[in-house]
Amino acid sequence: MVRSVGSPARRLAGALSVAAVLAAVAGCGVLGGAAEETAGAAAPGEVEKSRIRLGLLPIIDVAPVHIAIRRGYFEQEGLEVEPITIQGGAAAIPGLVNGDLDMTFGNFVSFFAAQAKESAKAVGGLRLIMDGYQAKPEMFLVLAKADSDIESPKDLEGKTLGINTTRNIAELTFRATLEANNVDPGKVTFKEVPLPDMEAAVENGVVDAAFSSEPFITRAQRNSGQIAVLDAASGPTDGIPIAGYGTTGKFLQANPNTVAAFQRALVKGQRDAGDQPLVRQLLTEYAKVDSETAALVHFGEFPTTLDATRLQRVADLMKTYGLLETRFDVALMLAPAPGS
C-alpha cells in the first residue's frame, strides 16, 4: 500500500563532512562504472535495516523502483521497499529529517538547495545514492487550455503557473528556457499544485498554465486537449539530469550495507527500464493512468551511474538563475558505490 507523507519545504539544507562518510565505508568511491559492474558487486555484509520507507512520486521517472520490486531485485538483496507518496523532492526532505522516510526520490535542485542551506544538518546532511532520470525532449512541458490565449512562451508573462513545488527542477528548467525565449521569468507567479491535479487546475482556471511531466502531460493532452506552450527540456536544459535518490548522512553511516543493497537492486531496475512496454504496463498500476495514455507517454533516460560532472551542470545552472548564492560542489554529496 502507498502512503503519503510530507509538506512542501521552503527552506532546505544539509551538510556532512566527507570524513564521516569515509569512516562508515572506508576506501569507497562514488557510484560509477557500468551497470553490470555495480549490479554484480558482492555484498559486504547483512543489511542493517530490511524494510525501507521510500518517498516516490506517481510519475514515469520512478518506474525502475517498481520494476525492481516486481522482479524481486530488492528481495534478493534482503530488502522490502515500502513506497510512500510525496508531492515533490522539496516536500520529501523534511520526511528524511524527521525519520518518516529512510530514502527518497527527488529532483536534484531540491537536494542541492537543501544541502546548501543546511536544514538537514542535524541528521548529517543529505547524500545522493543513485541517479534516476535525465531529460529528453517533450517530457517537461508547460500546458495551457486548448482555447487559452496563451499560445507562446511570451504569453506566460503576468500569468499564474501551476508547479508541484517551488525552487525545484521544474522552476529551474522553466526559468532557463523562458530566458532563452526572451521572456522575463520574474513576471510569472507560481502556485503549488500536486502533479495529479495539474490538468484539473488548468481546466478550472485555478492556474493559467501548468508545468507537468509524464504521464500527466499525455493524459491532459488526451483528456482535455491541452496544448504545449513551452518545452522546458530544450535549449539550455536539453539533456539535463532531473532527479535521483537520496538519504541522510546519518542513515548512510548507520546502514552502509542497506544503502549498498538498495543501490545494487535499483541499478538493475534502471537498466531494465529500457524495456518500454514493461514501463508502460507499470504506469497503469502505480500511476493509475489508462493503457491508451501509457502507450503515448514520452520517455527520458534512466542513468545507471551517478556522475558528479553530469550533476554539476544542475548546480551551476542553479547559481546562474539565483537558486544558489555561490558555486556548489555536488561531488561531496555522492555516496560510496556498493562493493567499492
N, C-alpha and C positions, 0 to 999 in steps of 0.2 A: 504494500500500500504506500502511496506517496503522500507525505505530509507537507505542510507549508511552514516556513519559518522566516523571520527577519522582517525588517522595515528599511526603507531607503536611508542610506547613511549620507550625511552632508560633509562631515569632516573625517577623513580617513588617514590611517598611518601605520607604521611599524618598522622596527629596526632590530637586528640581531647581529652580533659580531660573528664574523666568519669562524673565529676560533671556537665558538660554542658549538657550531655545527660540526667542525672537524673533530672536535673532541668526542662527539657522539658517533661519527662514522669516519674513523681515521683513514687517511690515504685515498679518499674517494674524489672523483672529478665531477664535472657537471654532466647532466643527462645528455648523451650524444651518441653518435655512431648509428649503424644500420639497425633497422627494426629487428632483424633476425638475431643480431648480436645481443641486443638488450633483452629480447624476449627469452633468449636461451641461457642467460646468466644464472649460475647456481645460487640458490637461496642461502644466505649466510646464517640463517637460524630460524627458529619458530617465530611466527608473528606474535607481537605483544598484545595486540587487540584484534580480535577476529571480526567483529561487527563494526562496520564503518558507516557513519551518517554523512552522506554526501549530498551537498547542495547542487541542484540541477535546474535548468530551465527547460520548458517543453518545446525545444527548438531542434533543428536538424544538427546543430553543432555537437550535441551530446550523444548522437547515435552510437559512437563507439562504446560508451558505457553500457548501453542496452544490449549491444552485440556481445560484449564481454560477459554480461550477466546471462544472456540466453545460451551462449556457447560454453558456459561453465569455466571461463578463464579465471574469474575471481575465486570460485570454489576450488579450483585446482591449486590455488595459492593459499588456501586456508582462510579465505575472506568471505564475508557476507556483506554485500553493499545494500544499504537502505537509502533509496532516493528520496530526497526531501526537496519539495518545490520552493524555489526562491524567485524574487521578482527581477533581480539583476545582480551583477557582481558586487556592486557597492552595497546592496542590501544584505548580501551574504556575509560580508566581513564582520559585522557585529556578532553574527552567529558563530563564527570561528572564535572570536574573542571571548564570548561568554560560555563557550563549550556546547552550544546547541548543535554545532556541526564539527566534524573531525576534519573534513576536507570539503572543498567546494570548487565547482566550475565557476569561472568568472572572466570578465574581459580584462585585458592587460592594463588598460588605462586605470581601472579601479584599483587593481593590485598595486600599480606603481604609485598612484596618488596616495594610497593608504600607507605604503612604506615611507614615502617622503614626508608625510605629515605625522608619523609616529603614533597614531592612535592605537596600534596593536602592540606597542612596546611592552605592555605588561605580560604578554604571552610570547615574548621572544621574537616579535615581528612576524612577517609573512615570508613564506618560502614557496617558490614555484616548483612543482613536482612533475608536470607534464604539459607539453603543448597540446592544443586542442583543435584549433580551426584557423584557417588562413583565407583571406578574401579572394574572390573571383568576381567577375562582372555579374551584375543583376542579382546578387544575393543580399545587398543592403540597399533598399530603395526608400525614397520619400514618396508616399502615395497621397493623392487627393481624390475627392469625389469626381465621378465621371462628368458632372455638369458644373464643376467648380470653375471659378475664374482664375484659379492657379494653374497655369499651363507651362511655366518655365521657372527655373531657379529664382529669377529676378522677382517673380510674383510672390515669393515667400516673405519678402520684406514686409514688416508690420503684421505678420500673421502669427498664430499660435501653433506650435508644432508638438505633437504627441511624441514622447520619448519614454522608454521604460524606466530609466533612471538617469539623472543628470551627471555630468562630469564622468562619463564613461566612454567606451569606444564609439558609441553612436554619436555622441556630441563631438568627439574629436574628428571623426571622418566627415560629419556634416559640416563643421566649421571649415575644414580644409578644402572640401570640394565646393562649398559656397564661394570662398575667396577665389578659388580657381576659375569660377564663373563670374567674377567681378560683382559679387553680392556681399554686403556687409552682414556677417552673422550676428552682430550685436543688435540688429533690428528685428530679430526673431525671438519670440517668447516661448520658453519651454514649459510644457505641462506634463507631469509624470503620469503615465498610463501603463498598466501591465500589458505585455505583448499580446496575450489572447484577446484583449479588449480594444485593440487599436482600430480594427475595422469598424466596430460599432461607434467608437468615439468620433471617427471621421464622418460616418453617415448621420449621426445625431447632432453634429455641429458642436460637440464638446471641444474639438480641436479643428483647425482648418486643414491640417495635413498631418501625416504620421510617419515617423521613421520606423520601418518594420524590417523583419528578417524572415527567413523561411522557417516553417511552412506558411506563415501568416501573410506573406506577400501574395503567394499564389492563391490562397483562399480568398483574400479581399478582392483580387482581380477577377476571380471566377464568380464569386457570390454577388459582389456589388459593382463590378465593372470599374473599380478604382484605377486611376491612371498614374503612371510613374512620372514624377516631376524631376527627380534627381537620382542618379546612381552614385551613392556615397562610397562605392568601392571602385573608383576610377580616378584617373589623373594622379594627384599627389598621394592617393591612398590605394592605388592599384596593387594588389597582392600583399597588402599589409596584414601582419599577424593580428588575429581578432581576439582570441581567448584561449585559456588553458585551465589547469587545475592547480590549486594551492592549498596550503595548510599553514599552521603556525610553527614558528621555531620551537616552541615548547613541545608541540605534538611530535615533530620530527625527531627531536632529541630523545624523547621518551619512547618513541616507537619506530626506530630506523628500519627494522625488519618488515614492519607492517607497511610503511611507505614504499619500500623496495618491492614488496609483493604486489602492491597496488600498481606501481609503475609497470612491472612486467606484464601483468594482466591487461592493462589499458593499452600498452603498445600493440598487443595482439588485436584489440578491438579497433584501434586506429588503422592498423594495416587492413583489417577486414572491411572497413567502411568504404573501401574501393568497390565493393560489391553493391552497386546502386539499387538493384532490385530488392536486396535484403534491407537496405536502409529505408527505402520507400515503404516496405511492408511494416517495418517497426514504427514508422511515423504514424500509421493508422492506429497504433496501440498506445504508445506513450504520449504522443502529441494530440491524439484524438481528432485527426483530420481524416476526411473521406479518401478513399482509394484514388478517385479521379484527381483530387488536388495533389496527393502524394506523388502521383505519376508525373506531375508537371513541375515540381519544385526545382530550383537551381541549386547546384552543389558548389561548395567551396572546396578547399583542400584540407585533408586530415594529416598533419605532420606526424612523424614518428620519432622526431628528435626535438630536444629543447636547446635551441641555439641562441646564444647571447647576442651575436652580431645581428641576427634577424630581429630579435625583440628590441634591440637598442633603437631601431628605427621608430618604434612606437613612442618610446620615451623622448626621443629627440623632437618628434612632431608635437608632443605634449608641451615641451618648452616653447616651441615656436608659436603655438596657439594659446599660450597662457594657462595651461593646466598644470604646469610645473614651474616653479620660480627659478630653479637652477638645473644644470645638467645632472641627470640621474644615471648611475651605473647599474644596469639591470643584472650584470653578471653576479653581483653579490647576493642576489635573491635566489639563484638557481640551486636546487637541492642536489645532493650527490646522485650519480647514476647507480642503479641496482647492480650489485656484484662487482663494483669497481674497487 
